[in-house]
Amino acid sequence: MKMNELLGFRFKETPADCQIASHILLLRGGYIKNVGNGLFSLFPPGKRIVQKIEQIIREEMDAIGGQEVMLPVAMPASLWRESGRYDTIGSELLRFQDRTDADMVLGMTHEEAVVHLARDAAQSYTNYPFMVYQIQTKFRDEPRARGGLIRCREFTMKDAYSFHTSQQDLETYYEKCYAAYARIFARCGLNDVISVQSDSGMMGGKIAHEFMLVTDVGEDYLAICQACDFRSNMEVAPCIVENQANTAAEIKKVHTPGTKTIEVLCDFLNIEAKQTCKAVLYQKDADDGLIAVFIRGDLEVNEIKLRNHLGEEIHPAGNVDDVFTCGFIGPLGLPQDVTVLFDNSLNGETNLVTGANETDYHITGFCVQRDVADVAFCDIAKILDGGICPNCNKPAVMLKRGIEVGNIFQLGTKYSQAMGMTYLDQNGKVQVPIMGCYGIGVGRLLASVCEESHDDYGPIWPVAIAPWQVQICALRADDPAVGAATNELYAALQANGIEVLLDDRKVSAGFMFSDADLMGVPVRVIISPKNLARGVVELKTRNKSVSCDIELDNAASEIAALVQKLRAQ
């Protein structure tokens, strides 16, 4: 490919409303173009990278017995009604009607479609186990599209689905897919990817892992123990705190005028936030039923944990002044129709300050076990930076940020049972297959590689997914010697199976090199009159690990050897 024929252009200015490196560089380098909120087109360099990522994914999925299929983007709503998700998923699922007024959806994920595909084709135990996968467009009406390809509304995803006759068989295959994911990310050039325990969210299932690229620009928080191998998404990490060595005290109601916040209350009573028991109010999405969560004053409620504990969707409470004395809410004397939960952080605390359910009054000396009957504590707090590890019990948890580049779920029978998928076992009995689900966002993976591997001037693409492996920069290509040497090397490298981008435009060296940095091609060859006068060309790698002159006569073979070395690495 020649630069003067390549569709797209590169520019120096930082695009407006771009805050992370990958978004900036993919736009500046002519890889993507914004079409609308969370919608992007790919220019040829971006498409070439995506194709290489997809090929790596296909090879690894095929290696563990995957069979590639293609499922539709648009689906009848009836499939999603079968699973029950049509009514439980919010506005992220794009619903519409076709010309016959039939209810339709755009697929944000394809569990329903794959069960529909397989349920008539796998009716005997002899058909199991099997895994099918696709690389397909998805649409999620994301309320907070951001970061370019990191979080889009329309995106390309590899989603795979396995079907099994036993939980043990699922777990065995789950480990195979886990290992395949590690190989995929390594082959794509990502170095700092870790797997963490995660919440299965709308997908369902009990066991799930996310593969996270650890980076300061990530929007997820990870709890990582510095003393052991515990790793978890903060959404599901258990919160463990030490009890305070307080002496039990008699309950007293004290006058605390104007102390509607924990901060003001602590200043008024000269205490710390961890010595208080605060209330956080929510409502159930289904019926707006009220929920009062009581938690130690220095902690925050983890809404994912709360949702999972209740088994239903929730939202922060609206105006409830007619029910509660807001700012002074406590566990004693609440209305009967309120769901009351106590976080584990209150278990064993003997001397806390909490609301008295009366304006300008609090209670001191509060102890949940003593003062509240039939208490069942639950873990609904966010884990703290520096908190106690649930695995090794050391205060060594560090919170880091990360980008999710892949996820795997043990779905169980959530979809197969709801949609009536069955098979006959060895004894002729009807059974429901057990499912696993495995996803990788292709565009997000591209952006994540750029996020991890770049400098101030552009991406530094790993050779396995780089749009081209070698870029020839021909300075003064109008010079007959430069033109002849350039064309000869260009042809020789292509004959050796090397993907080459040739820049022989009549532009300045600085302009050419700036564009080359934005292209991020691993190997750069510079041909100029000055170099040719010495019988050499200049050889550099984008990551600056190599910078040398090589003889023109041996250039093709030495460049090919360097590309092969980079591939092996």
C-alpha positions, 0 to 999 in steps of 0.5 A, spaced: 500 500 500 502 506 498 500 512 503 498 517 497 493 512 495 491 510 502 484 513 504 484 517 510 488 523 513 492 524 519 492 531 523 496 534 529 490 537 533 487 534 539 480 532 537 475 536 542 471 532 547 477 526 547 480 525 554 484 518 553 490 517 549 487 511 544 481 515 542 485 521 541 490 517 537 485 513 533 482 519 530 488 523 529 491 517 525 486 516 521 483 509 524 476 511 525 471 516 524 465 518 529 459 518 526 454 519 532 454 518 539 458 512 540 458 510 533 464 509 529 466 508 522 473 504 520 478 507 515 483 501 512 488 501 517 483 500 523 479 495 519 486 491 517 487 491 525 480 488 526 481 483 521 488 481 524 485 481 531 479 477 529 483 472 525 487 470 532 480 469 536 478 465 530 484 460 531 484 460 538 476 458 538 477 453 533 483 450 537 478 449 543 473 446 538 469 452 537 464 452 531 463 459 527 456 461 526 452 467 524 446 469 528 442 475 526 443 482 529 435 484 529 431 479 532 423 478 534 422 480 541 418 473 542 425 470 543 427 475 548 420 474 551 421 467 552 428 468 556 424 473 560 429 479 558 425 483 554 421 486 560 427 486 565 432 489 561 432 497 561 433 502 555 440 499 553 436 494 549 433 497 543 426 495 541 423 497 535 417 495 530 418 492 523 413 494 517 408 489 520 408 492 527 411 486 529 416 487 536 423 487 534 430 488 538 437 489 536 441 484 539 446 487 545 448 479 546 445 473 543 444 468 548 436 467 546 438 467 538 444 461 540 439 457 544 434 458 538 439 455 533 441 449 537 435 447 541 432 443 535 439 440 533 442 438 539 436 433 542 441 427 544 446 427 549 451 424 543 450 431 541 454 434 547 458 438 549 459 443 543 461 450 543 459 455 537 461 462 536 460 468 532 464 475 530 458 479 530 455 486 530 452 488 537 448 494 539 447 497 546 444 503 547 449 505 552 447 511 556 454 513 557 458 512 551 465 514 552 473 513 550 472 512 542 472 504 541 472 503 549 465 504 550 460 504 544 453 503 542 454 499 536 460 494 536 463 488 534 464 482 539 466 475 539 461 471 543 461 464 544 456 459 547 458 452 550 453 447 552 454 441 556 450 435 560 454 436 567 456 442 571 463 438 571 464 438 564 462 446 563 467 447 569 472 443 565 471 447 558 471 453 562 478 452 564 480 451 557 476 457 554 480 461 560 487 459 557 485 461 550 483 468 552 490 468 556 493 466 549 489 471 545 491 477 549 498 475 549 498 474 542 495 481 541 500 484 545 497 486 551 502 485 557 498 487 563 491 483 563 489 480 569 483 476 570 478 478 576 472 475 579 466 479 577 458 480 577 454 476 571 450 482 571 444 481 566 447 475 563 446 471 569 449 465 572 453 464 578 461 464 576 464 469 572 471 472 570 473 478 567 479 479 563 482 487 565 487 491 562 490 495 568 490 502 566 489 509 570 484 510 564 479 504 566 472 505 568 472 499 572 475 499 579 479 492 581 481 490 588 487 486 588 491 484 594 498 485 594 500 479 599 496 474 595 493 472 588 486 475 590 483 479 584 476 481 584 472 487 581 470 492 586 463 490 584 463 483 588 469 484 592 467 482 599 468 488 604 471 486 611 473 491 616 476 490 623 471 492 629 472 498 633 474 496 640 469 500 643 466 499 650 458 497 650 454 503 652 447 505 654 442 507 649 441 515 649 437 520 645 441 526 644 440 533 641 443 534 635 440 540 632 442 541 624 446 535 623 443 532 617 450 529 614 455 524 617 460 530 616 456 535 620 454 530 626 461 527 627 464 535 628 458 536 633 459 530 637 467 530 636 467 522 633 469 519 627 465 517 621 466 509 623 463 510 629 456 512 626 451 507 623 448 511 617 442 510 613 442 509 605 435 509 602 433 505 595 427 503 592 425 497 588 424 498 580 418 493 580 413 497 585 417 502 588 418 499 595 422 502 600 429 499 602 433 502 608 440 500 608 444 501 614 452 501 614 458 504 618 458 511 616 465 511 613 463 506 608 459 506 601 453 501 599 455 497 593 449 497 589 451 491 585 451 487 591 445 490 593 441 488 587 444 481 587 442 480 595 435 482 593 434 479 586 431 485 583 433 492 580 433 498 585 434 505 584 436 511 589 430 513 593 426 519 591 422 524 595 421 520 601 420 526 607 413 523 608 415 516 610 422 518 613 425 523 618 431 524 613 438 526 616 436 523 622 434 516 620 435 510 624 433 502 625 429 503 631 422 505 630 421 505 622 415 503 618 413 496 618 413 496 610 420 498 609 425 493 607 431 493 612 438 491 611 444 491 615 451 491 612 456 486 615 460 492 618 455 493 623 456 486 626 460 486 633 460 494 633 457 495 640 457 503 641 455 507 635 451 513 633 445 513 629 439 516 627 433 517 632 427 518 627 426 524 630 428 531 627 435 534 630 436 527 635 440 521 634 441 515 639 448 514 642 450 507 644 447 503 639 448 496 638 445 492 632 445 485 636 442 488 642 437 493 640 434 490 634 431 483 634 432 477 628 438 481 625 441 477 619 447 481 616 449 481 609 455 484 605 453 490 601 459 495 602 464 497 597 471 494 599 476 499 601 483 501 598 487 498 604 482 494 606 482 487 609 483 481 603 478 476 604 483 471 602 489 472 606 486 476 611 491 481 611 490 489 610 493 489 603 488 490 598 489 496 593 484 499 588 486 499 581 482 501 575 482 497 569 478 496 562 474 490 561 477 486 555 473 480 555 469 476 560 467 469 561 460 466 565 458 460 567 450 461 565 448 454 568 440 453 565 438 460 565 437 460 558 436 453 556 431 452 561 427 458 560 427 457 552 425 449 553 431 447 550 432 439 552 435 433 550 435 425 552 440 422 556 443 415 556 437 413 560 432 416 555 430 422 560 429 429 559 434 433 561 436 441 560 443 443 558 448 447 562 451 453 558 457 457 558 458 464 555 465 467 553 465 474 550 471 479 547 469 486 544 474 486 538 474 494 537 475 495 545 481 490 544 484 494 539 483 501 543 486 497 549 492 495 545 493 502 543 492 505 550 497 500 553 502 501 547 503 508 545 507 514 546 506 522 545 507 521 537 502 515 536 500 508 537 506 502 537 502 496 534 505 489 536 507 486 529 501 481 530 496 486 529 499 492 526 496 494 520 502 493 516 509 490 518 514 495 515 513 502 513 518 505 507 519 512 508 523 514 501 526 521 502 526 525 496 523 519 492 524 524 485 531 522 486 532 517 481 537 512 485 532 513 491 526 511 487 529 505 484 532 503 491 525 504 494 521 500 488 526 494 488 526 493 496 518 494 496 517 489 491 522 484 494 519 485 501 512 483 498 515 477 495 517 475 501 510 475 504 511 482 508 506 487 509 509 494 506 506 501 507 510 505 502 511 513 503 514 516 497 510 522 497 513 529 496 513 532 503 518 534 508 522 529 512 518 531 519 511 531 516 513 524 513 516 521 520 510 524 524 505 521 519 509 514 520 509 515 528 501 515 527 501 509 523 505 505 528 508 500 524 513 496 527 519 496 522 521 503 519 526 503 513 528 510 511 531 511 504 535 517 502 540 520 498 545 521 503 544 513 506 544 511 499 551 514 498 554 510 503 550 504 500 546 503 506 538 504 508 536 506 516 532 501 520 528 503 526 523 499 530 517 503 532 518 501 540 526 504 539 529 497 540 532 497 534 536 503 530 541 501 525 544 502 518 544 496 514 547 495 507 542 496 501 544 489 498 542 485 504 536 490 506 530 485 504 533 479 508 535 483 514 528 486 514 524 480 513 529 477 519 527 482 524 520 481 522 520 474 523 524 475 530 518 480 532 513 475 530 516 470 534 517 475 540 
